[in-house]
Structure formats: C-alpha cells, structure tokens
C-alpha cells in the first residue's frame, strides 16, 4: 500500500490501546489457552484483514483481540498465578525457543566419577 496525500491515517487515540506487558515465556505458556479463549476475536480480526486488505479498517477487531488476551491474563493472575509462573519459568529455562527439551541425566559423564 502506497501512502499518498489522499490516504487518511487514524487518529492517535484510535491507535492507543493497553499493552499486553508480559514476557515471551508467559505468552508461550498461555498461548494454547488464550488462543482457544480468544478464538472468535482472533478469527474476526484475521477475516477483516484478509477481506478488507487495509489494517486501518480492522482497528476495532484488533482492540478486541488485545482486550481478550488482557482479560485472560487477569484471570490467570487471580486464579493460578504461582502455578502459571512456575510453568512459564520452566519454559524460559528449558531452551532458547521456549520449548520443552528432553533432559537426560547421565551420571557417568560427571567429571571425576
């Protein structure tokens, strides 16, 4: 999309939304669950982007997705914060891409044994 003088950009207020301010590990830890919880909002956003081919016209749908994800993490914080944090930390420390890596303990490889 080429921007010319005839292209109107959204106002700053339309573009400002609360951020989902959490770590990548926490996003990965909750991805499956908030993906299911926010499936409708996400599908509507993606459908809008595909059909209209103009991101400016899908700001409302994008806000709905962000709001749904924020609501999900607020509920996680209220109901199972400690367990979720433990899970996110496990993902963070298990590999460089937040995936579980199989760890095999081999006592024979310890130096001096």
C-alpha positions in Angstrom: 0.0 0.0 0.0 1.5 3.3 -1.1 0.8 6.3 1.1 -0.1 9.4 -0.7 -1.8 12.7 0.3 -5.2 11.1 -0.2 -4.6 8.4 2.4 -6.1 9.2 5.8 -4.4 7.8 8.8 -6.2 7.0 12.1 -6.0 9.5 15.0 -3.6 8.8 17.8 -6.4 7.9 20.1 -7.6 5.1 17.8 -4.1 3.6 17.8 -3.5 3.7 21.5 -4.6 0.5 23.4 -3.4 -1.1 26.6 -0.3 -3.3 26.0 0.0 -7.0 27.0 3.1 -6.3 29.0 4.4 -9.8 29.8 7.4 -11.9 28.9 7.7 -14.2 25.8 7.8 -17.2 28.1 4.5 -16.2 29.7 3.0 -15.6 26.2 4.1 -19.1 25.1 2.9 -20.6 28.4 -0.6 -19.2 27.9 -0.8 -19.3 24.1 -2.8 -22.5 23.8 -5.3 -21.4 26.3 -5.8 -17.8 25.3 -5.8 -19.0 21.7 -8.9 -21.0 22.5 -10.5 -18.4 24.7 -9.9 -15.6 22.2 -10.6 -17.7 19.1 -13.7 -15.8 18.0 -12.0 -12.3 18.3 -8.8 -13.5 16.6 -10.8 -15.1 13.7 -12.8 -11.9 13.2 -9.6 -9.8 13.1 -7.9 -12.1 10.6 -11.0 -12.2 8.5 -11.2 -8.5 8.5 -7.5 -8.2 7.5 -8.0 -10.7 4.7 -11.2 -9.3 3.3 -10.5 -5.6 3.5 -6.7 -5.6 2.9 -6.5 -2.4 4.9 -5.3 -2.6 8.5 -6.8 0.8 9.4 -10.3 -0.7 8.9 -9.6 -3.5 11.4 -8.5 -1.5 14.5 -11.7 -2.4 16.4 -11.2 -6.1 15.8 -7.5 -5.8 16.9 -8.6 -4.0 20.1 -11.0 -6.8 20.8 -8.2 -9.4 20.5 -5.9 -7.4 22.8 -8.7 -6.9 25.3 -9.5 -10.6 25.3 -5.8 -11.5 25.9 -5.6 -9.0 28.7 -8.7 -10.4 30.3 -7.3 -13.9 30.1 -4.1 -13.0 31.9 -6.0 -11.1 34.6 -8.0 -14.2 35.3 -4.8 -16.3 35.3 -3.3 -13.9 37.8 -6.3 -14.2 40.1 -6.8 -18.0 39.9 -3.4 -19.7 39.4 -0.6 -17.2 39.3 2.0 -19.3 41.2 1.5 -22.4 39.1 1.5 -20.4 35.8 4.6 -18.5 36.8 6.4 -21.8 37.6 5.3 -23.2 34.2 6.5 -20.0 32.3 9.8 -20.1 34.2 10.2 -23.8 33.2 9.6 -22.9 29.5 12.0 -20.0 29.8 14.9 -22.1 31.2 14.3 -25.3 29.2 15.5 -24.0 25.9 16.3 -20.9 23.8 12.9 -21.0 22.0 10.6 -21.6 25.0 10.1 -25.3 24.0 10.5 -28.2 26.3 13.8 -30.0 25.7 14.3 -33.5 26.8 16.9 -33.6 29.6 18.7 -36.9 30.1 20.7 -37.3 33.3 23.8 -39.2 32.7 25.8 -39.7 36.0 28.7 -41.4 34.2 29.6 -38.1 32.4 30.3 -36.3 35.6 34.0 -35.4 35.9 35.9 -37.4 38.4 33.4 -40.2 38.5 
